[in-house]
Amino acid sequence: MKFRTELASKKAITNIDYNSKLLFLGSCFAENIGSFFSSHRFHTTINPLGILYHSTAISKSISMAFDDGFDSEEHIFQHNDLWTSFYVHSSLSQPSKSEFVTLLNKRLKALKASILEADVIFITLGTAHVYEHLKLGMVVSNCHKVPQREFQKKSLSQETITKDLQEIIDNISAVNPHARVVLTLSPVRYLRDGFEENQWSKSLQYISIKECVRYNTKTYYFPSYEYVLDDLRDYRFYKEDLVHPNQLALHYIWSKIIESFFSTETKDTLKQVEKINKRLQHKFFHPDSLESTHFKEKTKQLIEGLVMQFQNIQF
């Protein structure tokens, strides 16, 4: 007897191994998945400009990174004693203007470098609902708790989302032709917008993603959304807020990523990394004992062996 419809894994268009360089851009779900790769010692860069919830924000961030004439100081402002920009997440805000400008330029350079060298770039869309600043006439990446009266909330059209995604893919291909793009739709439910509006938003993004995958041979769709909403399909796989997938759900998606993107050899290496991670987390009752010294030396040898084999592995 079956109690759920399990979604079978499909082999992706590209393999990921410990020589791969990975970049994750997009919603908080991009950070959830990116953190699994990072904790398992893959060469990983996650959201240099902070969390970006929608396609327009992601497209703008890539354009900024490659715009040599971009003047970061023209787009910053002070709010609640912090300097920031509507183009980045609040986590980048700084107490002084010079600190923020320095950090923003540093992160833009990091994003540019990551795009130029990445083998696989994961783009995760969260919502089609955006806020447009009335005075500036721009769709912002983050409102930074600026009074809501200064914004107009609206939904991106399916045509706009598709255009954003195509610009993202084209801009990446122009500077890094060998990079593969993996598009995903976040299973996080934006219920503050309402059940119907959340579903409308997800539908618009889903159609746009499928359109781009259809017409771009180096672009792949990974069904994170379906794994949670159609495969697991139960509130016990969500956190208490009933909005964000919990760790059990995230681990399930990670297992599907392994099946889709990893070869047998990479899976074997992954097991070695997990063994080393456990050794690194080991707590000693007597850190200076001979037994502890031997344990640490053996761990060091295991790490050095993998570093010699995979130059991009990160310990």
QUIBEL-V425134 format. One line per field, one symbol per residue. psi: psi as a letter, one per 40 degrees, with the letter a starting at -180 (. if undefined). burial: b if it has 16 or more other C-alpha atoms within 10 Angstrom, else e. A space follows every 50 residues. Layout:
BEGIN
psi = ???
burial = ???
END
This chain:
BEGIN
psi = hheihhhiiihieiihaeeihihhiaaddddddddddddeeihhhhgdea hhdidddddddddddegdehhddeeiihhfeihaieeiideeiididddd ddddddddddddddddeidhhhhhidiehihhhddefihidheffihdee ihhihiidddddddddddddddddegdehihhhihhehhgedeidddddd ddddddddddddddehdehihhfdddddddcdfieeeiidefdhiadddd ddddddddddehidddddddddddddddddehhhdgdeiddddddddddd dddddddddhdeih.
burial = eeeeeeeebebbebebbbebbbbbbbbbbbbbbbbebbebbbbbbbbbbb bbbbbbbbbbbbbbbbeeeeebeeebeeeeebbbbbbbbbebbbeebeeb bebbbebbbbbbebbbbbbbbbbbbbbbbbbbbeeeeebbbbbbeeeeee beeebbebebbbbbbbbbbebbbeeeeebbbbbbbbbbbbeeeeeebbbb bbbbbbebbeebbeeeebbbbbbbbbbbbeebeeeebbeeeebbbbeebb ebbbebbbbbbbeeebeeebeebeebbeeeeeeeeeeeeeebeeebeebe eebeebeeeeebbbb
END
